[in-house]
Amino acid sequence: MRKSATRLATLAVLSVALLSAPIFVSICSAGGDPTPSEDSKPPPKGKKKTSEVSPSIQDAAFTGGYRAAYATIYDRNDYASAIEQLKALGHDDNAAVANLIGYSYRKLGDYKVSQIWYERALKTDPNHVKTWQYYGLWQVEQGNRDQAQYHLNRIAALTGTDSEEYRSLAAALEKPPGTGLVY
């Protein structure tokens, strides 16, 4: 009986993951932030315990938690709650997670802490385009236009000039300095 229940639960989790994947892909292609890549996740530490959740369930839990934090940021603009949600994931060294934590701190006006998280994201993944964009916007807000231009050039090198990240940062740089606009 217990084996059957375990198999049924595993099948249910996999079914939900398979059914939700096309929806998530369509959301991402419409401009959403993609789920953090497997490459940027920290490797498991230590010996696996028998009571530990299987990797597929862990990944599903991580993805679900990340999506929930993403919605907290972009749908509800509740940056403080999103920071708690993202930190609770236990993947602070994931570039996408660190970037969203940095973004949330920036939106709360804590530029020093935001900078730490953006730099942490880029240390983890120097090619994380969304971090180059958000950190570039941070630079614009701080009046560091030369640094923002550097970030724009990095985005161009990574994705070209047609990407949303490039266009967003380029538009911010086109605004006159000192306009007080926050992005």
Protein Blocks (a to p, Z undefined) as FASTA:
>chain_A
ZZmmmmmmmmmmmmmmmmmmmmmmmmmmnopacdddfklpccdehjddfkbccfklmmmm
mmmmmmmmmmmmmmnopaklmmmmmmmnopambmklmmmmmmmmmmnopaklmmmmmmmm
mmmmmmlmklmmmmmmmmmmnopamlmmmmmmmmmmmnojmbmklmmmmmmmmpcghklp
aZZ
